[in-house]
Amino acid sequence: MAVSYRAQVATAFEVLADGLAPFVDDRMSTAYPDEDWVLMAATKLGKRRDVLVSLSDPHFQLEVINRWWGPAFAAVLGEDMRQTITDLRTARNHWAHPDEDHPFDLDYALRVHQWVEDVLRACASPEADHVVALADQLRWDGVRDQAREKGMSEADALMEQLTELQKAYDELNAHLAEARAAARSATGRQRAVARQLAELQSQYAAVSGLRDEYLALRRQLDEERTKREALLQDTTAVREQLARAEAVLDGLQEESTSLRQQLATTRASLSDVDPAETEAGRRWIWLITALVVVMGVVIVLASELPR
C-alpha cells in the first residue's frame, strides 16, 4: 500500500487558514464596509443557517476568495494566483473526501505545500516561512519512507530520488527547447511566445531561489546532525552523485543570467498578449525546487566526508 501524506497536507491547510484569516477579513471588510461580510458571504454561498461558518475554515476562505475575486482580491493577489486558489480548492476537496483516484502521494503533497506557500507570500503572511519548514520535513519523510519501503539505506533512497529528478529535469528542458523553437516560427508565434514567457518566468523564479533553498536545507541538516551519520554509508556513491549534482547546479546558475535577458526580450514581443502560467511552467518550478533540495543534501553530505 502506497504511503499517504494526507496528515501533512492537513497541517499545511491549518497553516494556510492561520495566514489567510486576517487577510481575507481585511480585504472583505474594505470591499464591503457597511455589511457583516461573513453573514453576507455565507448566505450567497448557500451555507445552511444551522451550520456555523468560521473565518478560520480554509474551505470557507478559499470559497470567498474565489467568489469575490474581482472586487476584493484581484488587485492584491494578482491574476497568476487565481489558478493556485483553484488548485487549493480542489486539493482541499480531495482531502475532505478521500478516494482511491486522488491519493495524497509525496508528489501531490509537495505541490499542495508549494501552492500554500505561494498564496501566503502573495498576501505577505509570515506563515509562509512555517510552510517552508513543513515542506522540508515532508521531503525528509519521503526519503525515509522510500528507504523503508524498498529496504534500502536512506543514502541510497536519496541517490535514487536525485537520479529520477535529474531525468525529469532533462525531459522538461527538452520541452522548453521545443517551445523556444516554436516561438521562432511564423505560424502560431503569439501563442508560442506567450507559453515561452510563462515557462521562462517559472524557470527563472526557481533558479533565483537556489541560494535560499540551500541555506534552509543546511539549517535543517544542522538540527538532524545525529541522524546524518546513517546516511554516510556509501561514500563513493555520494561523491559520484555530488559531481553530477554540482554540474547541474553550475548549469542552472549560468542559465539564470540568460533567462533574465530572454524574459526581457520575450516581454517586449508581447505588447498585446496576456500570458498565463502553464501546467508545464508549474511543473518546472516544482521540479527545480525538489531538485535543488536533493542536490543540497548531497552537497552538504559530501562536504563532511573525509577527503
ZAZA-727299 format. One record per residue: chain; residue number from 1; residue in one letter; y negated, z negated, x of N, C-alpha, C, O in turn. Coordinates in steps of 0.2 Angstrom, whole numbers. Layout:
BEGIN
   c     k   r     nyy     nzz     nxx    cayy    cazz    caxx     cyy     czz     cxx     oyy     ozz     oxx
   A   NUM   a       Y       Z       X       Y       Z       X       Y       Z       X       Y       Z       X
...
END
This chain:
BEGIN
   c     k   r     nyy     nzz     nxx    cayy    cazz    caxx     cyy     czz     cxx     oyy     ozz     oxx
   A     1   m       6       0       4       0       0       0      -6       0       4      -7      -4       9
   A     2   a     -11       5       3     -17       5       7     -21      -1       6     -22      -4       1
   A     3   v     -25      -3      12     -29      -9      12     -35      -7       8     -38      -2       8
   A     4   s     -37     -12       3     -43     -11      -1     -49     -15       2     -48     -21       4
   A     5   y     -55     -13       2     -61     -16       4     -65     -18      -2     -71     -18      -1
   A     6   r     -62     -19      -8     -66     -20     -14     -70     -26     -13     -76     -27     -16
   A     7   a     -67     -31     -10     -71     -38      -9     -77     -37      -5     -82     -40      -7
   A     8   q     -77     -33       0     -83     -32       5     -88     -28       1     -94     -29       2
   A     9   v     -86     -23      -3     -91     -20      -7     -94     -24     -12    -100     -23     -13
   A    10   a     -91     -29     -15     -94     -34     -20     -99     -38     -16    -104     -39     -19
   A    11   t     -98     -40     -10    -103     -43      -6    -109     -39      -5    -115     -42      -5
   A    12   a    -108     -33      -3    -113     -28      -2    -118     -28      -8    -124     -27      -8
   A    13   f    -115     -27     -14    -118     -27     -21    -122     -33     -22    -128     -33     -25
   A    14   e    -119     -39     -20    -123     -45     -21    -129     -45     -17    -135     -47     -19
   A    15   v    -129     -43     -10    -135     -42      -6    -140     -37      -9    -146     -38      -9
   A    16   l    -137     -32     -12    -142     -27     -15    -146     -30     -20    -152     -29     -21
   A    17   a    -142     -34     -25    -146     -37     -30    -151     -42     -28    -156     -42     -31
   A    18   d    -150     -46     -23    -155     -50     -20    -161     -47     -17    -166     -49     -18
   A    19   g    -160     -41     -14    -165     -37     -11    -169     -33     -17    -175     -33     -16
   A    20   l    -166     -31     -22    -169     -27     -27    -173     -31     -32    -178     -28     -35
   A    21   a    -171     -37     -34    -173     -41     -39    -181     -41     -39    -184     -39     -44
   A    22   p    -184     -44     -33    -191     -44     -33    -195     -37     -33    -200     -36     -36
   A    23   f    -192     -32     -30    -194     -25     -30    -195     -22     -37    -200     -20     -39
   A    24   v    -189     -23     -41    -189     -20     -47    -194     -23     -52    -197     -20     -56
   A    25   d    -194     -30     -51    -198     -34     -56    -206     -32     -54    -210     -31     -59
   A    26   d    -207     -31     -48    -214     -29     -46    -216     -22     -49    -222     -21     -52
   A    27   r    -212     -17     -48    -213     -11     -50    -213     -10     -57    -218      -6     -60
   A    28   m    -209     -13     -61    -209     -13     -68    -215     -16     -71    -218     -14     -76
   A    29   s    -217     -22     -68    -222     -26     -71    -229     -22     -70    -233     -23     -74
   A    30   t    -229     -18     -64    -235     -14     -63    -236      -9     -68    -241      -7     -70
   A    31   a    -230      -5     -69    -230       0     -74    -231      -2     -81    -234       2     -85
   A    32   y    -229      -8     -83    -229     -10     -90    -232     -17     -90    -228     -22     -92
   A    33   p    -238     -18     -88    -241     -24     -88    -242     -28     -94    -242     -34     -94
   A    34   d    -242     -25    -100    -243     -28    -106    -236     -29    -110    -237     -31    -116
   A    35   e    -231     -28    -107    -224     -29    -110    -220     -34    -107    -220     -35    -101
   A    36   d    -215     -37    -110    -210     -40    -107    -205     -35    -105    -200     -33    -109
   A    37   w    -205     -32     -99    -202     -26     -97    -194     -27     -97    -190     -22     -99
   A    38   v    -192     -33     -96    -184     -34     -96    -182     -33    -103    -177     -30    -104
   A    39   l    -185     -36    -108    -183     -35    -115    -184     -28    -117    -179     -25    -121
   A    40   m    -189     -25    -115    -190     -18    -117    -185     -13    -114    -182      -9    -117
   A    41   a    -183     -15    -108    -178     -11    -104    -171     -12    -107    -167      -7    -108
   A    42   a    -170     -18    -109    -163     -20    -112    -162     -16    -118    -157     -14    -120
   A    43   t    -168     -16    -122    -167     -13    -129    -166      -5    -128    -162      -2    -131
   A    44   k    -170      -2    -124    -170       5    -123    -163       7    -120    -161      13    -121
   A    45   l    -160       3    -116    -154       5    -113    -148       3    -117    -142       4    -115
   A    46   g    -149       1    -123    -144      -1    -128    -140      -7    -127    -134      -7    -129
   A    47   k    -143     -12    -124    -139     -18    -122    -139     -22    -129    -143     -22    -133
   A    48   r    -133     -25    -130    -132     -29    -136    -136     -35    -135    -137     -38    -130
   A    49   r    -138     -37    -141    -143     -43    -141    -139     -50    -139    -142     -54    -137
   A    50   d    -132     -50    -140    -129     -56    -139    -126     -56    -132    -123     -61    -130
   A    51   v    -128     -51    -128    -126     -51    -121    -133     -52    -116    -138     -49    -117
   A    52   l    -132     -57    -112    -138     -59    -108    -139     -54    -103    -134     -52     -99
   A    53   v    -145     -51    -102    -147     -47     -97    -150     -50     -91    -155     -54     -92
   A    54   s    -148     -49     -85    -151     -53     -79    -154     -48     -74    -151     -43     -73
   A    55   l    -160     -50     -72    -163     -46     -67    -159     -46     -60    -160     -42     -56
   A    56   s    -155     -51     -59    -151     -51     -53    -144     -47     -54    -140     -48     -49
   A    57   d    -143     -44     -59    -137     -40     -60    -138     -33     -57    -143     -29     -59
   A    58   p    -135     -31     -52    -136     -24     -49    -135     -18     -54    -138     -13     -53
   A    59   h    -130     -19     -58    -129     -14     -63    -136     -13     -67    -138      -7     -68
   A    60   f    -139     -18     -70    -145     -18     -74    -150     -15     -69    -154     -11     -71
   A    61   q    -151     -17     -63    -156     -15     -58    -156      -7     -57    -161      -4     -58
   A    62   l    -150      -5     -56    -149       2     -55    -150       6     -61    -153      12     -60
   A    63   e    -148       4     -67    -150       7     -73    -157       8     -74    -160      13     -76
   A    64   v    -161       3     -73    -168       3     -74    -171       8     -69    -176      11     -71
   A    65   i    -169       7     -63    -172      12     -58    -171      19     -60    -175      23     -60
   A    66   n    -165      21     -62    -163      27     -64    -167      30     -70    -170      35     -71
   A    67   r    -168      25     -75    -171      27     -82    -178      28     -81    -181      32     -84
   A    68   w    -181      23     -77    -189      23     -76    -191      26     -69    -196      23     -66
   A    69   w    -187      30     -67    -188      33     -60    -196      36     -59    -199      33     -55
   A    70   g    -197      40     -64    -204      43     -63    -210      38     -64    -214      38     -59
   A    71   p    -211      34     -69    -216      30     -70    -217      24     -65    -222      22     -63
   A    72   a    -211      22     -63    -211      15     -59    -208      16     -52    -211      12     -48
   A    73   f    -204      21     -50    -201      20     -44    -202      26     -39    -201      26     -33
   A    74   a    -203      32     -42    -203      38     -38    -208      38     -32    -206      40     -27
   A    75   a    -214      35     -34    -219      35     -29    -217      31     -23    -220      32     -17
   A    76   v    -213      26     -24    -212      21     -18    -205      23     -14    -205      23      -8
   A    77   l    -200      25     -18    -194      26     -15    -193      33     -12    -190      34      -7
   A    78   g    -197      38     -15    -196      45     -13    -190      48     -16    -185      45     -18
   A    79   e    -191      55     -17    -186      59     -21    -179      59     -17    -174      59     -21
   A    80   d    -179      58     -11    -172      58      -7    -168      52      -9    -162      52      -8
   A    81   m    -171      46     -12    -167      40     -14    -164      41     -20    -160      37     -22
   A    82   r    -166      46     -24    -163      47     -31    -156      48     -31    -152      45     -35
   A    83   q    -153      52     -27    -146      54     -26    -142      47     -24    -137      46     -26
   A    84   t    -146      44     -19    -142      37     -17    -142      32     -23    -137      29     -23
   A    85   i    -147      32     -27    -146      27     -33    -140      30     -37    -137      26     -40
   A    86   t    -140      36     -38    -134      39     -42    -127      37     -39    -123      35     -43
   A    87   d    -127      38     -32    -121      36     -29    -119      29     -30    -113      27     -31
   A    88   l    -124      25     -29    -123      17     -30    -121      16     -37    -117      11     -38
   A    89   r    -124      19     -42    -122      18     -49    -114      20     -50    -111      16     -53
   A    90   t    -112      25     -47    -105      27     -48    -101      22     -44     -96      21     -47
   A    91   a    -103      20     -38     -99      16     -34     -98       9     -38     -93       6     -38
   A    92   r    -103       7     -41    -103       0     -45     -98       1     -51     -95      -4     -52
   A    93   n     -99       7     -54     -94       8     -60     -87       8     -58     -82       5     -61
   A    94   h     -85      11     -52     -79      11     -49     -77       4     -47     -71       2     -48
   A    95   w     -81       0     -45     -80      -7     -43     -78     -11     -49     -73     -15     -49
   A    96   a     -82     -10     -54     -81     -14     -60     -75     -12     -64     -72     -16     -68
   A    97   h     -73      -6     -64     -67      -3     -67     -62       0     -63     -62       7     -62
   A    98   p     -59      -3     -59     -55       0     -53     -49       4     -56     -46       2     -61
   A    99   d     -47       9     -53     -42      13     -55     -39      17     -48     -42      17     -43
   A   100   e     -33      19     -49     -30      22     -43     -33      28     -40     -32      30     -34
   A   101   d     -37      32     -44     -41      38     -42     -47      36     -38     -50      41     -35
   A   102   h     -49      30     -38     -55      28     -34     -54      22     -30     -57      17     -32
   A   103   p     -50      23     -25     -49      17     -21     -54      15     -16     -58      20     -14
   A   104   f     -55       9     -15     -61       7     -10     -58       6      -3     -56       1       0
   A   105   d     -56      12       0     -54      13       7     -60      11      12     -65      11       9
   A   106   l     -58      11      18     -63      10      23     -69      15      23     -75      13      23
   A   107   d     -67      21      22     -72      27      22     -77      26      17     -83      26      18
   A   108   y     -75      25      11     -79      24       5     -83      17       5     -89      17       3
   A   109   a     -80      12       7     -83       6       8     -89       6      13     -94       3      12
   A   110   l     -88      10      18     -93      10      23     -99      14      20    -105      13      22
   A   111   r     -98      20      16    -103      24      13    -107      19       8    -113      20       8
   A   112   v    -104      15       5    -107      11       0    -112       6       4    -118       5       2
   A   113   h    -110       3       9    -114      -1      13    -120       3      16    -126       0      16
   A   114   q    -119       9      18    -124      13      20    -129      15      15    -135      15      16
   A   115   w    -127      16       9    -132      18       3    -136      11       2    -142      12       0
   A   116   v    -132       6       2    -136      -1       0    -141      -2       5    -147      -4       4
   A   117   e    -140      -1      12    -145      -2      17    -151       3      16    -156       1      17
   A   118   d    -149      10      14    -154      15      14    -159      12       8    -165      13       9
   A   119   v    -157      10       2    -161       8      -3    -165       2      -1    -171       2      -3
   A   120   l    -162      -3       2    -166      -9       4    -171      -8       9    -176     -11       8
   A   121   r    -170      -3      13    -175      -1      18    -181       3      15    -187       2      16
   A   122   a    -179       7      10    -184      11       6    -189       6       2    -195       8       1
   A   123   c    -186       0       0    -191      -4      -4    -193     -10       1    -195     -15      -2
   A   124   a    -192      -9       7    -194     -14      13    -192     -21      12    -195     -26      12
   A   125   s    -185     -22      10    -182     -28       9    -179     -31      15    -175     -27      19
   A   126   p    -180     -37      17    -177     -40      23    -169     -40      23    -166     -41      28
   A   127   e    -167     -40      17    -160     -40      16    -156     -34      19    -150     -34      19
   A   128   a    -160     -29      21    -156     -23      24    -153     -25      30    -148     -22      32
   A   129   d    -156     -30      34    -153     -32      40    -146     -36      39    -141     -35      43
   A   130   h    -146     -39      33    -140     -43      31    -134     -38      30    -128     -39      32
   A   131   v    -136     -32      27    -131     -27      25    -128     -24      32    -122     -22      32
   A   132   v    -133     -23      37    -130     -20      43    -125     -25      46    -120     -22      49
   A   133   a    -126     -31      46    -121     -36      49    -115     -35      45    -109     -36      48
   A   134   l    -115     -35      38    -109     -34      34    -105     -28      36     -99     -28      36
   A   135   a    -109     -22      37    -106     -16      39    -102     -16      46     -97     -14      47
   A   136   d    -105     -20      51    -102     -21      57     -96     -25      56     -91     -23      59
   A   137   q     -96     -30      52     -90     -34      51     -84     -30      48     -79     -30      49
   A   138   l     -87     -25      43     -82     -21      40     -78     -16      44     -72     -15      44
   A   139   r     -82     -14      49     -79      -9      54     -74     -13      58     -68     -10      60
   A   140   w     -75     -19      60     -70     -23      64     -64     -24      59     -59     -24      62
   A   141   d     -65     -26      53     -60     -27      49     -55     -21      48     -49     -21      48
   A   142   g     -59     -15      48     -55      -9      48     -50      -8      54     -45      -6      53
   A   143   v     -53      -9      60     -49      -8      66     -43     -13      66     -38     -11      68
   A   144   r     -44     -19      64     -39     -24      64     -34     -22      59     -28     -23      60
   A   145   d     -36     -20      53     -31     -18      48     -27     -12      50     -21     -12      49
   A   146   q     -30      -8      53     -27      -2      55     -21      -4      61     -16      -1      61
   A   147   a     -23      -8      65     -19     -10      70     -13     -14      67      -7     -13      69
   A   148   r     -14     -18      62      -8     -22      59      -4     -17      55       2     -18      56
   A   149   e      -7     -12      52      -3      -8      48       2      -3      52       8      -2      50
   A   150   k      -1      -1      58       3       4      62       7       0      68      10       3      72
   A   151   g       6      -7      68      10     -10      73       8      -9      80      12      -8      85
   A   152   m       1      -8      81      -2      -7      87      -7     -12      89      -9     -16      85
   A   153   s      -9     -12      96     -14     -16      98     -21     -14      95     -22      -8      93
   A   154   e     -26     -19      95     -32     -17      92     -36     -12      97     -40      -8      94
   A   155   a     -34     -12     103     -37      -7     108     -35       0     106     -38       5     106
   A   156   d     -28       0     105     -25       7     103     -28      10      96     -29      16      96
   A   157   a     -29       5      91     -32       7      85     -39       9      86     -41      14      83
   A   158   l     -43       6      90     -49       8      92     -50      15      95     -54      19      93
   A   159   m     -45      16     100     -45      23     103     -43      28      98     -46      34      98
   A   160   e     -38      27      93     -36      32      88     -42      34      84     -43      39      82
   A   161   q     -46      28      82     -52      29      77     -57      34      81     -60      38      78
   A   162   l     -58      33      87     -63      37      91     -61      44      91     -65      48      91
   A   163   t     -54      45      92     -52      52      93     -53      55      86     -55      61      86
   A   164   e     -51      52      81     -52      55      74     -60      57      73     -61      62      70
   A   165   l     -64      52      75     -71      53      73     -74      59      78     -78      63      75
   A   166   q     -71      59      84     -74      65      88     -71      72      85     -75      77      86
   A   167   k     -65      72      82     -63      78      79     -67      80      73     -69      86      73
   A   168   a     -69      75      69     -73      76      63     -80      78      66     -84      83      63
   A   169   y     -83      75      71     -89      77      74     -89      85      76     -94      88      75
   A   170   d     -84      87      79     -83      94      81     -84      98      75     -87     104      75
   A   171   e     -80      96      70     -80     101      64     -87     101      61     -89     107      59
   A   172   l     -90      96      60     -97      96      57    -102     100      61    -106     103      59
   A   173   n    -101      99      68    -105     103      72    -104     110      71    -109     114      72
   A   174   a     -98     112      70     -97     119      69    -100     122      62    -103     127      62
   A   175   h    -100     117      57    -103     119      51    -111     120      52    -114     124      49
   A   176   l    -113     115      56    -121     116      57    -122     122      61    -128     125      59
   A   177   a    -118     124      65    -120     131      69    -119     136      64    -123     141      64
   A   178   e    -115     136      59    -114     141      54    -121     141      50    -123     147      48
   A   179   a    -123     136      48    -129     135      44    -135     138      48    -140     141      45
   A   180   r    -136     137      54    -141     139      58    -141     147      58    -146     151      58
   A   181   a    -134     150      59    -134     157      59    -136     160      53    -139     165      53
   A   182   a    -134     157      47    -136     159      41    -143     159      40    -146     164      36
   A   183   a    -146     154      43    -154     154      42    -157     160      45    -163     161      43
   A   184   r    -154     163      50    -157     168      54    -156     175      50    -159     180      52
   A   185   s    -152     175      45    -150     181      42    -156     183      37    -159     178      35
   A   186   a    -156     189      35    -161     191      30    -160     189      23    -164     187      19
   A   187   t    -153     189      21    -151     188      14    -150     180      13    -147     177      17
   A   188   g    -153     178       8    -152     170       6    -156     166      11    -154     160      12
   A   189   r    -161     168      15    -164     165      20    -167     158      18    -166     153      21
   A   190   q    -170     158      12    -174     152      10    -169     146       8    -170     141      10
   A   191   r    -163     148       5    -158     143       4    -155     140      10    -154     134      11
   A   192   a    -153     145      14    -150     143      21    -155     139      25    -153     134      28
   A   193   v    -161     140      25    -166     136      29    -167     130      26    -167     125      30
   A   194   a    -167     129      19    -168     123      16    -162     118      18    -162     112      19
   A   195   r    -156     121      18    -150     117      19    -150     115      27    -148     110      28
   A   196   q    -152     120      31    -153     118      38    -157     112      39    -156     108      43
   A   197   l    -163     112      36    -168     107      36    -165     100      34    -166      95      38
   A   198   a    -161     100      29    -158      94      26    -153      91      32    -153      85      33
   A   199   e    -149      96      34    -144      94      39    -147      91      46    -145      87      49
   A   200   l    -152      95      48    -156      93      54    -159      86      53    -159      82      58
   A   201   q    -162      85      47    -165      79      46    -160      73      47    -162      68      50
   A   202   s    -154      74      44    -149      69      44    -147      68      51    -146      62      53
   A   203   q    -146      73      55    -143      73      61    -148      70      66    -147      65      70
   A   204   y    -155      71      65    -160      68      69    -160      61      68    -161      57      73
   A   205   a    -160      59      62    -161      52      60    -155      48      63    -156      42      66
   A   206   a    -149      51      63    -143      47      66    -144      47      74    -143      42      76
   A   207   v    -146      52      77    -147      52      84    -152      47      86    -151      44      91
   A   208   s    -158      47      82    -163      42      84    -161      35      83    -164      31      86
   A   209   g    -156      34      79    -154      27      78    -148      24      83    -145      19      82
   A   210   l    -147      28      88    -141      26      93    -143      20      97    -138      16      97
   A   211   r    -149      19      99    -150      13     103    -149       6      98    -147       2     101
   A   212   d    -152       7      92    -152       1      88    -144      -1      86    -142      -7      86
   A   213   e    -140       4      85    -133       3      84    -130       0      90    -126      -5      89
   A   214   y    -131       2      96    -128       0     102    -130      -7     103    -126     -12     104
   A   215   l    -136      -9     102    -139     -16     103    -135     -21      98    -133     -26      99
   A   216   a    -135     -18      91    -132     -23      86    -125     -24      88    -122     -29      87
   A   217   l    -121     -19      90    -114     -20      92    -113     -25      98    -109     -28      98
   A   218   r    -118     -24     103    -117     -29     108    -118     -36     106    -115     -41     108
   A   219   r    -123     -37     101    -123     -44      99    -117     -46      95    -115     -52      96
   A   220   q    -114     -42      91    -108     -44      88    -102     -45      93     -99     -50      92
   A   221   l    -102     -41      98     -96     -42     103     -98     -49     107     -93     -52     109
   A   222   d    -104     -51     108    -105     -57     111    -102     -63     107    -100     -68     110
   A   223   e    -103     -62     100    -101     -68      96     -93     -68      96     -90     -73      94
   A   224   e     -90     -62      97     -82     -62      97     -79     -62     104     -74     -58     105
   A   225   r     -83     -65     109     -80     -65     116     -73     -66     116     -69     -63     120
   A   226   t     -71     -72     113     -64     -74     114     -59     -69     111     -53     -69     113
   A   227   k     -61     -65     106     -56     -60     103     -56     -54     107     -51     -50     107
   A   228   r     -61     -53     111     -61     -46     115     -55     -46     120     -53     -41     122
   A   229   e     -53     -52     123     -48     -52     128     -42     -48     126     -39     -44     130
   A   230   a     -40     -48     119     -34     -45     117     -35     -37     117     -30     -34     117
   A   231   l     -41     -35     117     -42     -28     117     -42     -24     124     -43     -18     125
   A   232   l     -41     -28     129     -41     -26     136     -34     -25     139     -33     -26     145
   A   233   q     -30     -22     135     -23     -22     137     -22     -15     141     -18     -15     146
   A   234   d     -25     -10     139     -23      -4     142     -30      -1     145     -34       3     142
   A   235   t     -31      -3     152     -37      -1     155     -38       6     156     -43       9     156
   A   236   t     -32      10     157     -33      17     158     -35      21     152     -39      25     153
   A   237   a     -32      19     146     -34      22     140     -42      21     139     -45      25     137
   A   238   v     -44      15     140     -51      13     139     -55      17     143     -60      20     141
   A   239   r     -54      18     150     -58      22     154     -58      29     152     -63      32     152
   A   240   e     -52      32     150     -52      39     148     -56      40     142     -60      45     141
   A   241   q     -56      36     137     -60      36     131     -67      35     133     -71      38     130
   A   242   l     -69      31     137     -76      30     139     -79      36     142     -84      38     140
   A   243   a     -75      40     146     -78      46     149     -79      51     144     -84      54     144
   A   244   r     -75      51     139     -76      56     133     -82      54     129     -86      58     127
   A   245   a     -82      47     128     -87      44     123     -94      45     127     -99      47     123
   A   246   e     -95      44     133    -101      45     137    -103      52     137    -109      54     136
   A   247   a     -98      57     137    -100      64     137    -103      66     130    -108      69     130
   A   248   v    -100      63     125    -103      65     118    -110      61     117    -114      64     115
   A   249   l    -110      55     120    -117      52     119    -122      55     123    -128      56     121
   A   250   d    -121      58     129    -126      62     133    -128      68     129    -134      69     129
   A   251   g    -123      71     126    -125      77     122    -129      75     116    -134      79     114
   A   252   l    -128      70     113    -132      68     107    -139      66     109    -144      68     106
   A   253   q    -140      63     115    -147      61     117    -151      67     119    -157      68     118
   A   254   e    -147      72     122    -151      78     124    -153      82     117    -158      85     117
   A   255   e    -148      82     112    -150      85     106    -155      82     102    -158      86      98
   A   256   s    -157      76     103    -162      73     100    -169      77     101    -173      78      96
   A   257   t    -171      78     107    -177      82     108    -177      89     105    -182      91     102
   A   258   s    -171      92     105    -170      99     102    -171      99      95    -174     103      92
   A   259   l    -168      94      92    -169      93      85    -176      92      82    -178      94      77
   A   260   r    -179      88      86    -186      87      84    -190      93      84    -194      94      79
   A   261   q    -189      98      89    -193     104      89    -190     108      83    -194     112      80
   A   262   q    -184     108      82    -181     113      76    -183     110      70    -185     114      65
   A   263   l    -184     104      69    -187     101      62    -194     104      61    -195     106      56
   A   264   a    -198     104      66    -205     106      65    -205     113      64    -209     115      59
   A   265   t    -201     117      67    -201     124      66    -198     126      59    -201     130      55
   A   266   t    -193     122      57    -190     123      50    -194     121      45    -195     125      40
   A   267   r    -198     116      45    -203     114      40    -208     119      39    -210     120      34
   A   268   a    -210     122      45    -216     127      45    -214     133      41    -218     136      38
   A   269   s    -207     134      41    -205     140      37    -203     139      30    -201     144      26
   A   270   l    -204     133      27    -203     131      21    -209     129      17    -208     124      14
   A   271   s    -214     132      17    -220     130      14    -219     130       6    -223     126       3
   A   272   d    -215     134       3    -214     133      -4    -207     131      -6    -205     133     -12
   A   273   v    -203     128      -2    -196     126      -3    -196     118      -3    -199     115       2
   A   274   d    -193     115      -8    -192     108      -8    -185     107      -6    -180     107     -11
   A   275   p    -183     105       0    -176     104       2    -174      98       0    -177      93       0
   A   276   a    -167      98      -2    -164      92      -5    -159      90       0    -156      94       3
   A   277   e    -157      84       1    -152      81       5    -145      84       3    -144      83      -3
   A   278   t    -141      87       7    -135      90       5    -129      85       7    -130      80      10
   A   279   e    -123      86       4    -117      82       5    -116      83      12    -114      78      15
   A   280   a    -116      89      15    -115      89      22    -119      85      27    -117      82      31
   A   281   g    -126      84      24    -130      80      28    -129      73      28    -129      69      32
   A   282   r    -127      71      22    -125      64      21    -118      62      25    -118      57      28
   A   283   r    -113      67      25    -108      66      29    -109      66      36    -106      62      40
   A   284   w    -114      70      38    -116      70      45    -119      63      47    -117      60      53
   A   285   i    -124      60      44    -127      54      46    -122      48      46    -122      44      50
   A   286   w    -117      48      41    -112      43      41    -107      44      47    -105      39      50
   A   287   l    -105      50      49    -101      51      54    -104      49      61    -101      45      65
   A   288   i    -110      51      62    -114      49      68    -114      41      69    -113      38      74
   A   289   t    -116      38      63    -116      31      63    -110      28      65    -109      23      70
   A   290   a    -104      30      62     -97      27      64     -96      29      71     -93      25      74
   A   291   l     -97      35      73     -95      37      80     -99      33      85     -96      31      90
   A   292   v    -105      32      84    -109      28      88    -106      20      89    -106      18      94
   A   293   v    -105      18      83    -102      11      83     -96      11      88     -95       6      92
   A   294   v     -91      15      86     -85      15      90     -86      17      98     -83      13     102
   A   295   m     -91      21      99     -92      23     106     -95      16     109     -94      15     115
   A   296   g     -99      13     106    -102       7     108     -97       2     110     -98      -2     115
   A   297   v     -92       1     106     -86      -4     108     -83      -2     114     -82      -6     118
   A   298   v     -81       5     115     -78       7     121     -82       6     127     -80       4     132
   A   299   i     -89       7     126     -93       7     132     -94      -1     134     -94      -2     140
   A   300   v     -94      -5     129     -95     -12     131     -89     -15     134     -89     -19     139
   A   301   l     -83     -13     131     -76     -15     134     -75     -13     141     -73     -16     145
   A   302   a     -77      -6     142     -76      -3     149     -81      -6     154     -79      -7     160
   A   303   s     -87      -8     152     -91     -11     157     -89     -18     159     -91     -20     165
   A   304   e     -84     -21     156     -82     -28     158     -75     -27     162     -72     -32     164
   A   305   l     -72     -21     162     -66     -20     166     -67     -21     173     -73     -19     176
   A   306   p     -62     -23     177     -63     -23     184     -63     -16     187     -59     -12     185
   A   307   r     -68     -15     192     -69      -9     195     -64      -8     201     -64      -3     204
END
